[in-house]
Structures are given as structure tokens and as C-alpha cells.
Amino acid sequence: MANAKILIAGDIFPIDNNQQSFCNGNLKELFGDKICNLFSDADFSVCNLEGALTDHGERCKKTGPVKVAPTQCIETYKKLGFKCCMLANNHATDGGHQGMIDTMNTLDEAGIGHIGAGKDKDSITKSAIYVIGGMSIGFYNVSETMYNKPTESHAGAWLYDEYVVCRDIEALKKKCDYLIVIYHGGVEKFPYPSPETKKRFHRMADNGANMILSQHTHCIGSEEYYNGSYLLYGQGDFLLKNYAPGLTDTGLVVELCINDGNISIIKHKVESVDNKYVRYSENQDLSDFNERSSHIGDDAYILQQFHNFCRGELHLYLKAFKSPGRFMQRVKDHFPKRFRKWLFSNAFNDRDLMFSLHTLRSEQNRETAIRGIEDLLEERTGQSIL
């Protein structure tokens, strides 16, 4: 057996103010010396490529940010030393079908592996096994459903189906010594696992996953050791647009140290600078993270935190399902029946409809909306909503 270091970075993708640095592969400017040294010392590193690398103009119609950058930006991924990129995420298809194809072709040309996506639903590569430090290390990449669903003729990401995913994990574990699941999901800006996320992680661990990391939440969350597996509920971003300073401006680079067949885990804290660069944090204090993690076994505490979060987000979902308004309700009866359906459907603009679709389609939004509405009704009626 040999010794080796594996690095797992969170979400990374260029934005307008650092795109040229990505294209030039200017590592020192983007990451600073300490992060560059950390990656140069690694034997293997992976990340989540959070967007589409394409030079074409096709774009996905959606709510929220559209993350697209030129293919030349691959220089940074290549020079930093990533050996494999995770593509199962909610921005994988932001460049449309062609953008997804371009991203995979760009990675292939750069000699970087990729899993979690495909040119159609029948050609998705879900996993890969690499021999590192004398051990076979498996990687499995899966995402929640958002704007990334593949079809028979459209590229997309590998999406979570509990029955299929757990069977995949069970079969893959038989082929490798250590299995890492990179799960792109969980509730954004919430530093604990939602009840559904925790249930999913436990089931994947029960079926053989040795490590499960939740990306997508954009904040450092909490950790748990369950049934011999390491579960990280929220890795935080590596280098991505910071949209909630104080919460989403830090992340963890997870290091797996292989020593004669044994694996230990080290967490490196990184932080956003000027919403443009990332640096190795001078303050590696993880006391807040450890405090949150100490509550993971207390389901009642975690559920209360989730209740509080959902009530704070509820206005977004109520707006998504808003009625056309009292005036429209009054005047509709004055129109012939054949016009009423047209009148109501046109009372909502495209953004209203897209956000409503996003809320219904996305597991994290659906869970948050249901919990928030249940709590509001219970508060008003004084009765539990079953």
C-alpha cells in the first residue's frame, strides 16, 4: 500500500469579473499560494463544475442565474490539476443541449474525466473508479431535479431516484475499496440537513457509500458519522459568485489521506475575497461547524431549525402560487366560459410560471414550501396539518 492525498472541492465556475483570469489560467490570482500549493501536493483532485463551458449562444429558459462561460476557461481547471469534474448539478444545462455537449467535449480534450451527465438520458456516465494510493476509489455523482432533466434527445444530469441510486451504490461498492458519493442537492443557505436529505444520505450509506458530500447549498453545513460512513451536509462553494455575504462566502476543501490502506479526513476552510477570488482562510476555526454538527443526532432540534428556515422562505413560494387577484376574480364571471381559461392563464407572466414549475419540480423547493405552508396553517388554525 502507498500513501496518497485526494482533494474534493465544491462548486467552481467563473463569473464576469474573473472570467479572463479563468481563461488565462491565472492560478495565483484566483486562488493564492496556499490553495495552489494544496492542490499541487495532491495526488488526485475533483470538483463540481457548476455551469456550462460553451462558445455557442444557446441558453436554458429558467428563473435564477444562468451560468455559462467560454470553453477557454478550462485552462484553470486543467492547470489546477483536476482529474475529474462532477457535472450532475442544477446549472449543467444552462447552455442548453449544445452547451452540455460542449462542456463534456471540452473536458475530454483537456484530458479531464467527468461523471454525472450525458448527451441524452440513456448515455449518462454516473460513476468512475480510480486507483489512488493502492486503493480503488469510486466516485458517484447525482443531482436533485431542477432544470437539468435529460430526455431521449436532450442532454442532462443524472437525477436522484432512490431505488435506482441505492442499487447503483450497492453494485459499485462491490467494485471498489472506498466509495464517495457527490450529491448535488439539499436546501440552499440552510446549514443542516432537511429531513428528506438526511433520510436520503442514510439510505445511500446503508447501501455502501463510505462518504457522501452535499454540494449546492452554498454554505458550510454540518457533519455526521453514520453506520461507519462520513456524511457532510453542506460543503460550501470553492469559487463561485457569493450572493449572501457572511453565509455563502466560505467553503470546505475536503482532503482524504490514504495511509497504508487507511483513510483519514481533513477539512480545509477557504473564503471568497471581493466576490472574485478565493483564498485559504487564515482562520481555520470550525467551532461553528462543530457546534452545528453536535446537534445532528437531535431530530427535534434539526426539525425546529428547518421549520424556522421554511417560514422565512415561505413568501417566495406563496408568491409562486399567487392567485390572479380579487379584481380578476370579480370580472371573470362577466366573460364567456370559453375565454375564462385564456384570461386566467394570461394573468401570469413567464417568470411566474417558470418559478411555479421550479418550485414543483425541485425536491428542495417542494419540501421547503410544503413545510412552510403546513406551519402557517397550523399557526392560524391551531391544528396540526397531517
BELKA-V551887 format. One record per pair of residues at least 4 apart in sequence whose ideal C-beta (glycine too) atoms are under 7 Angstrom apart, sorted by the first residue. I is the first residue (numbers start at 1). J is the second residue. D is the distance in Angstrom with one decimal. If there is no record, write none. Layout:
i:j:d
I:J:D
I:J:D
This chain:
i:j:d
1:134:4.3
1:260:4.5
1:261:4.5
2:133:4.9
2:134:4.6
3:133:5.9
3:258:6.1
3:259:5.3
4:43:4.2
4:132:5.0
4:133:2.8
4:258:4.5
5:41:6.6
5:42:4.8
5:43:5.4
5:255:6.0
5:257:5.8
6:42:6.8
6:43:6.8
6:44:4.8
6:132:6.0
6:137:6.7
6:256:4.2
7:38:7.0
7:39:6.3
7:42:4.5
7:45:4.0
7:253:5.8
7:255:5.6
8:46:5.6
8:213:6.3
8:254:4.4
9:45:6.8
9:47:4.0
9:238:4.2
9:253:5.2
10:48:6.1
10:215:5.2
10:235:4.4
10:236:5.6
10:237:5.1
10:238:4.4
10:251:4.9
11:48:4.9
11:50:4.1
11:215:5.8
11:237:4.6
11:238:6.1
11:240:4.7
12:47:5.1
12:48:6.8
12:49:6.9
12:50:6.5
12:238:4.4
12:239:4.7
12:240:6.4
13:49:6.7
13:50:4.3
13:51:4.2
13:67:5.4
13:69:6.7
13:240:5.8
14:18:5.6
14:19:4.4
14:22:4.0
14:69:4.7
14:73:5.1
15:19:6.7
15:241:4.8
17:276:5.1
18:22:6.2
18:30:6.4
18:276:5.0
18:277:6.9
19:23:6.4
19:69:5.8
19:73:6.6
20:24:6.2
21:26:4.3
21:29:5.2
21:30:5.3
22:69:6.8
22:73:4.0
22:75:7.0
22:76:4.5
23:70:6.3
23:72:4.2
23:73:5.4
23:75:6.2
24:75:6.7
25:75:3.5
25:76:5.1
25:79:4.3
26:30:6.0
27:31:5.5
27:36:5.2
27:76:6.8
27:79:5.7
27:80:6.0
28:32:6.8
28:33:6.7
28:36:6.3
29:277:6.7
30:76:6.5
30:239:6.7
30:277:5.6
30:278:7.0
31:35:3.9
31:36:5.4
31:278:5.8
32:36:6.8
32:279:4.5
32:280:6.3
33:37:6.0
34:38:6.4
34:280:3.6
35:39:6.5
35:270:6.5
35:278:6.8
35:279:6.9
35:280:5.1
36:40:6.1
37:41:6.2
38:42:6.9
38:253:6.9
38:268:6.5
38:280:7.0
39:45:5.7
39:80:5.3
39:81:5.2
40:81:6.8
42:81:6.8
43:132:6.0
43:133:6.6
44:83:5.3
44:130:6.4
44:132:4.9
45:81:5.5
45:82:5.4
45:83:6.2
46:82:6.3
46:83:6.6
46:84:4.7
46:85:6.9
46:86:6.6
46:139:6.6
47:82:5.4
47:85:6.0
47:86:6.9
47:238:6.2
48:86:4.4
48:89:5.9
48:182:6.8
48:184:6.6
48:215:5.1
49:85:4.1
49:86:6.8
49:87:6.0
50:67:6.2
50:89:5.5
50:91:5.2
50:240:6.0
51:67:3.2
51:68:6.1
51:69:6.3
51:91:4.6
51:94:5.7
52:67:6.9
52:68:5.0
52:92:6.9
52:94:4.9
52:95:3.1
52:99:3.6
52:100:6.4
52:103:5.2
53:69:5.9
53:71:4.8
53:73:5.9
53:74:6.0
53:102:6.3
53:103:4.7
53:106:4.9
54:68:6.2
54:71:6.4
54:95:4.2
54:98:6.5
54:99:3.9
54:102:3.8
54:103:6.5
55:70:5.7
55:71:5.5
55:102:7.0
56:95:6.9
56:98:4.8
56:99:6.5
56:102:6.4
58:95:5.9
58:96:3.5
58:97:6.9
58:98:4.8
58:99:5.9
59:66:5.7
59:68:6.8
59:94:6.9
59:95:6.5
59:96:6.0
60:66:6.5
60:93:5.2
60:94:5.0
60:96:5.6
60:147:5.6
62:66:6.8
62:147:4.6
62:354:6.3
63:351:6.2
63:354:4.7
63:355:4.8
63:358:5.6
66:94:4.7
67:91:4.4
67:94:5.0
68:94:5.4
68:95:4.8
68:99:6.3
69:73:4.6
71:102:6.3
71:106:4.6
74:78:5.8
74:106:5.1
74:110:5.0
75:79:5.9
76:80:6.0
77:82:5.0
77:85:6.7
77:112:6.3
78:110:4.7
78:112:6.5
82:112:5.8
83:112:6.7
83:113:6.2
84:112:6.7
84:113:3.9
84:114:6.5
84:115:6.7
84:128:6.2
84:139:6.5
85:107:5.9
85:112:5.9
85:114:4.9
86:115:6.5
86:116:5.2
86:141:4.5
86:182:4.9
87:92:5.3
87:103:6.9
87:114:5.3
87:115:6.8
87:116:4.2
87:117:3.7
87:157:6.4
88:92:6.8
88:116:3.0
88:117:6.1
88:141:4.4
88:142:5.4
88:143:3.8
88:157:4.2
88:158:4.8
88:184:5.4
89:143:5.4
89:157:6.5
89:184:4.4
89:216:6.7
90:143:6.6
90:146:3.8
90:147:6.3
90:148:5.7
90:184:6.9
90:216:6.8
92:100:6.1
92:117:5.4
92:148:5.0
92:157:4.7
93:99:6.9
93:100:5.4
93:147:6.1
93:148:5.1
93:155:6.5
93:156:5.8
94:99:6.5
95:99:1.7
95:100:6.7
95:102:6.8
97:101:6.6
97:154:5.1
97:155:4.9
98:102:6.1
99:103:6.4
100:104:6.7
100:117:6.2
100:155:3.5
101:105:6.2
101:119:5.9
101:155:6.0
102:106:6.0
103:107:6.6
104:108:6.3
104:114:6.0
104:117:6.8
105:109:6.3
106:110:6.4
107:112:4.5
107:114:4.7
113:128:5.9
115:125:5.0
115:126:6.3
115:127:5.9
115:128:5.2
115:139:6.3
115:141:4.7
116:126:6.9
116:141:3.4
116:142:7.0
116:143:6.9
116:157:5.8
116:158:5.2
117:124:6.1
117:155:6.7
117:156:6.7
117:157:4.9
117:158:6.8
118:123:4.0
118:124:3.4
118:125:6.2
118:150:6.6
118:155:6.5
119:123:5.3
119:155:4.9
120:150:5.8
120:151:6.7
120:152:5.8
120:153:6.0
120:154:6.6
120:155:6.5
121:150:4.0
121:151:6.0
121:152:6.3
121:156:6.7
124:150:6.6
124:158:4.9
126:140:6.2
126:141:6.7
126:158:4.9
126:168:6.3
127:138:6.2
127:139:6.2
127:140:4.5
127:172:5.5
128:139:5.3
129:136:5.5
129:137:6.9
129:138:4.8
129:175:6.2
129:176:5.1
130:137:5.4
131:136:5.5
132:137:5.1
132:258:6.7
133:258:3.6
134:261:6.9
135:177:4.4
135:178:6.0
135:258:5.8
135:261:6.5
136:176:4.3
136:177:4.9
137:176:6.4
137:177:7.0
137:178:5.3
137:180:6.8
138:172:5.2
138:175:6.8
138:176:3.6
138:179:4.3
138:180:6.7
139:180:5.3
139:182:6.7
140:168:6.7
140:169:6.3
140:172:6.0
140:179:6.7
140:181:4.8
141:158:6.4
141:182:4.8
142:158:5.2
142:159:7.0
142:160:5.2
142:165:5.8
142:183:5.9
143:148:6.1
143:157:4.7
143:158:6.6
143:159:6.0
143:160:6.8
143:184:4.0
143:185:6.3
144:160:5.8
144:184:6.7
144:185:3.6
144:362:6.4
144:363:4.6
144:364:6.1
145:149:6.0
145:159:5.0
145:361:5.6
145:362:6.4
145:363:6.3
146:358:6.9
146:361:6.7
146:362:5.0
148:156:5.2
148:157:4.1
149:156:5.2
149:159:6.4
150:154:6.0
150:155:6.1
150:156:2.7
150:157:7.0
160:165:5.8
160:185:6.7
161:165:6.0
162:166:6.0
162:200:6.8
162:203:6.5
163:167:6.5
164:168:6.3
165:169:6.3
165:204:6.8
166:170:6.4
166:203:5.8
166:204:6.4
166:207:4.4
167:171:6.4
168:172:6.0
169:173:6.2
169:179:6.7
169:181:6.8
169:204:5.7
169:207:4.6
169:208:5.1
169:209:5.4
170:207:4.6
170:208:5.3
172:176:6.5
172:179:6.0
173:179:4.9
173:208:3.2
178:210:5.0
178:263:6.2
179:208:5.9
179:209:5.3
179:210:5.1
180:210:6.9
180:211:4.6
181:204:5.7
181:209:4.5
181:212:4.4
182:213:5.6
182:215:6.5
183:212:5.9
183:213:6.8
183:214:5.2
184:215:5.2
184:216:4.7
185:197:6.8
185:214:6.5
185:216:5.6
185:363:6.7
185:364:6.3
186:193:6.7
186:194:6.9
186:197:4.9
186:214:4.4
186:216:5.8
186:217:4.6
186:233:6.5
186:234:6.3
186:364:6.5
187:194:5.1
187:217:6.5
187:364:4.9
187:368:6.0
188:216:6.8
188:217:5.6
188:218:5.7
188:364:7.0
189:217:6.9
189:218:6.4
189:219:5.8
189:244:6.0
189:247:6.0
189:248:6.9
190:194:6.9
190:217:6.5
190:309:5.1
191:219:5.5
191:220:6.7
191:221:4.4
191:222:6.2
191:234:5.8
191:292:5.7
192:221:6.4
192:222:5.7
192:233:6.5
192:292:6.5
192:302:5.2
192:305:5.4
192:306:6.9
193:197:4.2
193:198:4.1
193:201:6.8
193:233:4.1
193:302:7.0
194:306:5.6
194:367:5.7
195:199:6.4
195:303:6.6
195:306:6.8
196:200:6.4
196:363:6.8
196:367:5.1
197:201:6.4
197:214:6.8
197:233:6.6
198:202:6.4
199:203:6.4
200:204:6.4
201:205:6.2
201:212:5.2
201:231:4.9
202:206:6.2
202:226:6.0
203:207:6.5
204:209:4.5
204:212:5.7
205:209:5.2
205:212:6.5
205:226:5.5
205:227:5.2
205:229:3.9
205:231:6.6
206:227:6.2
209:229:5.9
210:229:5.5
211:229:6.6
211:230:4.7
212:229:6.8
212:231:5.1
213:232:4.7
213:235:5.3
213:254:6.6
214:221:6.9
214:232:6.4
214:233:5.2
214:234:5.5
214:235:6.6
215:235:5.3
217:221:6.0
217:234:4.2
218:236:6.8
218:237:5.6
218:248:4.2
219:234:5.8
219:236:5.6
219:247:5.0
219:248:5.3
220:234:5.9
220:236:4.2
220:250:5.7
220:251:6.5
220:252:5.8
220:289:5.7
221:233:4.3
221:234:2.2
221:292:7.0
222:233:5.2
222:234:6.8
222:289:6.6
222:292:4.0
222:293:4.3
222:296:5.7
223:231:6.5
223:232:5.1
223:233:6.9
223:293:4.8
224:231:4.5
224:293:6.8
224:296:4.4
225:230:6.0
226:231:5.6
230:265:6.1
232:254:6.9
235:251:6.3
235:252:5.2
235:254:6.7
236:250:5.7
236:251:3.1
236:252:5.6
237:248:6.5
237:251:4.6
238:251:5.5
238:253:6.8
238:270:6.6
238:278:6.5
239:278:4.3
241:275:6.6
242:248:5.3
242:249:4.6
242:272:4.5
242:275:4.9
243:248:6.1
244:248:4.4
245:249:5.4
249:271:5.9
249:272:4.1
250:269:6.1
250:270:6.9
250:271:4.8
250:281:6.8
251:270:5.4
252:267:4.8
252:268:6.6
252:269:6.1
253:268:4.3
253:270:6.0
254:265:6.6
254:267:6.0
255:266:4.2
255:268:6.3
256:263:5.5
256:265:6.1
257:263:6.9
257:264:4.8
257:266:6.5
258:263:5.7
259:264:6.9
267:286:6.6
268:280:6.8
269:281:4.2
269:284:5.3
269:286:6.6
270:278:5.2
270:279:6.7
270:280:5.9
270:281:5.9
271:278:6.9
271:279:6.1
271:281:4.7
272:278:5.8
273:277:4.5
273:278:6.7
273:279:5.4
286:290:5.7
287:291:6.2
288:292:6.6
289:293:6.3
290:294:6.5
295:301:4.8
295:302:6.4
296:302:6.9
298:302:6.4
299:303:6.0
300:304:6.5
301:305:6.6
302:306:6.4
303:307:6.4
304:308:6.5
305:309:6.4
306:310:6.2
306:371:6.5
307:311:6.6
307:371:6.6
307:375:5.6
308:312:6.7
309:313:6.5
310:314:6.3
310:368:5.1
310:371:4.2
310:372:3.8
310:375:6.5
311:372:5.6
311:375:5.8
313:368:5.6
313:372:6.3
314:318:6.0
314:372:3.6
314:373:6.9
314:376:6.3
315:319:6.2
316:320:6.7
317:321:6.7
317:359:5.7
317:369:3.8
317:372:6.4
318:322:6.8
320:355:4.7
320:356:4.6
320:359:4.9
321:356:6.3
324:328:3.8
324:344:5.9
324:347:3.7
326:330:6.3
327:331:6.3
328:332:6.1
328:347:5.8
332:340:5.5
332:343:6.3
335:339:4.5
335:340:5.6
335:343:6.0
339:343:5.7
340:344:6.3
341:345:6.2
342:346:6.2
343:347:6.8
348:352:4.0
348:353:5.4
350:354:6.0
351:355:6.2
352:356:6.4
353:357:6.3
354:358:6.2
355:359:6.3
356:360:6.5
357:361:5.8
358:362:5.7
358:365:6.4
359:365:4.6
359:366:6.6
359:369:5.7
360:366:6.4
362:366:6.3
363:367:6.2
364:368:6.3
365:369:6.0
366:370:6.3
367:371:6.3
368:372:6.2
369:373:6.2
370:374:6.2
371:375:6.4
372:376:6.4
373:377:6.3
374:378:6.2
374:385:4.6
375:379:6.3
376:380:6.5
377:381:5.8
377:385:5.0
378:383:6.5
378:384:5.7
378:385:5.4
